[in-house]
Amino acid sequence: MLTKPPEGLSGPPAGKPAEESERECVWMKAKVVNFKMCDTGFDCLNCAFDKAMRAAWNQEPETTGKPPRR
């Protein structure tokens, strides 16, 4: 895990306070969810939200065009 951003990527995005942009959940950064701040210090392996998102992500139908089997 990186402890600081790579060269040229330091600082928060324009218009966001440093504290807020540094706490954006990886799911929010990936634009999968609209808003979620990390409250586990980026310990995704022990995060209930991450576990729920991964479980939900794996339930999506395959890209075969067939409906999911239930």
Secondary structure, DSSP 4 states (H G I P E B T S, - for coil): --SSPPTT--SPPTTS-HHHHHTB-HHHHTTSSS--B-SSTT-GGG-HHHHHHHHHHHTSPPTTSSPPP-
